[in-house]
Amino acid sequence: MIKKKLQEKQIKALKAGEKVRLSTIRYILSRIKNEEIKKRCELSDDEGIFIIKKIIKELNESIEVFKKGKRDDLVEQAKAQLLVARSFLPPELTDDELREEIKKIIGDNQKILEQDKKAIISICFRQLRSKADSQRIVKILREYVDL
């Protein structure tokens, strides 16, 4: 679904002559395609969203480096790319919604939690990484589990 949406937006950007939007979408699609080749199967929407989040993280890091190097032209270009990449992310869960999801995961995996408290972190990440930032997941998880 996310890949199809990106391909549709790519065509619109091409027809409208939006160079920054087009190049950013092409970059995202190429990263998704490379991952599909690596895994030898089509990616799920969650995996596609995870790749977009990685790209956003890289762009934020690039902006900081460009600022330190006083390259305002590259800062503006990276910010424009960042806006395009963020437009493809679904809205994140609110804190209350995230708490409910984490409570449900903890309830469903009570035996694993009793054996290894840290294992619940990976379970939460696997199920919620496309719905919320990892730092928020850990913060709220600590409210319910003593890590």
C-alpha positions as CSV (number, residue, x, y, z in Angstrom):
1,M,0.0,0.0,0.0
2,I,2.7,2.5,1.0
3,K,4.8,1.5,-2.0
4,K,1.8,2.0,-4.3
5,K,1.0,5.4,-2.8
6,L,4.7,6.4,-3.3
7,Q,4.5,5.4,-6.9
8,E,1.3,7.4,-7.5
9,K,2.8,10.5,-5.9
10,Q,6.0,10.0,-8.0
11,I,4.0,10.2,-11.2
12,K,2.1,13.3,-9.9
13,A,5.4,15.0,-8.9
14,L,6.9,14.2,-12.3
15,K,3.9,15.7,-14.2
16,A,3.9,18.8,-11.9
17,G,7.7,19.3,-12.3
18,E,8.3,19.2,-8.5
19,K,12.0,18.2,-8.6
20,V,12.7,18.0,-4.8
21,R,9.5,16.0,-4.2
22,L,10.3,13.7,-7.1
23,S,13.9,13.0,-6.1
24,T,12.9,12.3,-2.5
25,I,10.2,9.9,-3.6
26,R,12.6,8.1,-6.0
27,Y,15.1,7.8,-3.2
28,I,12.6,6.3,-0.8
29,L,11.4,3.9,-3.5
30,S,14.9,2.9,-4.3
31,R,15.6,2.1,-0.6
32,I,12.5,0.1,-0.4
33,K,13.4,-1.8,-3.6
34,N,16.9,-2.5,-2.3
35,E,15.5,-4.0,0.9
36,E,13.0,-6.1,-1.1
37,I,15.9,-7.4,-3.2
38,K,17.9,-8.1,0.0
39,K,14.9,-10.0,1.6
40,R,13.8,-11.5,-1.7
41,C,10.2,-10.6,-1.0
42,E,7.8,-7.6,-1.0
43,L,7.9,-5.5,2.1
44,S,4.9,-5.0,4.3
45,D,3.6,-1.5,5.0
46,D,5.2,-1.5,8.5
47,E,8.6,-2.3,6.9
48,G,8.2,0.5,4.4
49,I,7.3,2.9,7.1
50,F,10.3,1.8,9.1
51,I,12.5,2.6,6.1
52,I,10.9,6.1,5.7
53,K,11.6,6.7,9.4
54,K,15.3,5.7,8.9
55,I,15.5,8.1,6.0
56,I,14.0,10.9,8.2
57,K,16.5,10.1,10.9
58,E,19.4,10.4,8.4
59,L,18.0,13.7,7.0
60,N,17.9,15.1,10.6
61,E,21.5,14.1,11.2
62,S,22.5,15.6,7.8
63,I,20.8,18.9,8.7
64,E,22.9,19.1,11.9
65,V,26.1,18.3,10.1
66,F,25.3,20.9,7.4
67,K,24.5,23.5,10.0
68,K,27.9,22.9,11.7
69,G,29.6,23.2,8.3
70,K,27.6,26.5,7.6
71,R,26.1,25.0,4.4
72,D,22.8,26.8,4.5
73,D,22.0,25.7,0.9
74,L,22.3,22.0,1.9
75,V,20.3,22.6,5.1
76,E,17.4,24.0,3.1
77,Q,17.5,21.2,0.6
78,A,17.5,18.6,3.4
79,K,14.7,20.3,5.2
80,A,12.6,20.2,2.0
81,Q,13.4,16.5,1.6
82,L,12.4,16.0,5.2
83,L,9.0,17.5,4.7
84,V,8.3,15.3,1.7
85,A,9.4,12.1,3.6
86,R,7.3,13.0,6.7
87,S,4.2,13.4,4.5
88,F,4.2,9.6,3.9
89,L,4.2,8.7,7.5
90,P,0.9,7.8,9.2
91,P,0.0,9.8,12.3
92,E,1.6,8.4,15.4
93,L,-0.4,7.1,18.3
94,T,-1.2,9.4,21.1
95,D,0.3,8.6,24.5
96,D,-3.0,7.2,25.7
97,E,-3.4,5.0,22.7
98,L,0.2,3.8,23.0
99,R,-0.4,3.0,26.7
100,E,-3.4,0.8,25.7
101,E,-1.4,-1.0,23.0
102,I,1.5,-1.7,25.4
103,K,-0.9,-2.9,28.2
104,K,-2.4,-5.3,25.6
105,I,1.0,-6.6,24.5
106,I,2.1,-7.1,28.2
107,G,-1.1,-9.0,28.9
108,D,-0.7,-11.2,25.8
109,N,2.9,-12.0,26.7
110,Q,2.8,-12.4,30.5
111,K,4.9,-15.6,30.5
112,I,7.6,-14.1,28.4
113,L,7.7,-11.1,30.7
114,E,8.1,-13.3,33.8
115,Q,11.0,-15.1,32.2
116,D,12.8,-12.1,30.6
117,K,11.7,-8.6,31.2
118,K,13.9,-7.2,28.4
119,A,12.3,-9.5,25.8
120,I,9.1,-7.5,26.0
121,I,11.0,-4.5,24.6
122,S,11.6,-6.3,21.3
123,I,8.0,-7.5,21.1
124,C,6.8,-4.0,21.6
125,F,9.2,-2.6,19.0
126,R,8.2,-5.2,16.5
127,Q,4.5,-4.5,16.9
128,L,4.6,-0.7,17.4
129,R,7.6,0.6,15.5
130,S,5.4,1.9,12.6
131,K,2.9,3.5,15.0
132,A,5.2,5.4,17.4
133,D,8.8,6.5,18.0
134,S,11.0,4.0,19.8
135,Q,11.9,6.4,22.5
136,R,8.2,7.0,23.4
137,I,7.6,3.2,23.4
138,V,10.5,2.6,25.9
139,K,9.4,5.6,28.1
140,I,5.8,4.3,28.4
141,L,6.9,0.7,28.7
142,R,9.0,1.7,31.7
143,E,5.8,2.9,33.4
144,Y,4.5,-0.7,33.5
145,V,7.7,-2.8,33.6
146,D,10.7,-2.3,35.8
147,L,13.5,-2.5,33.2
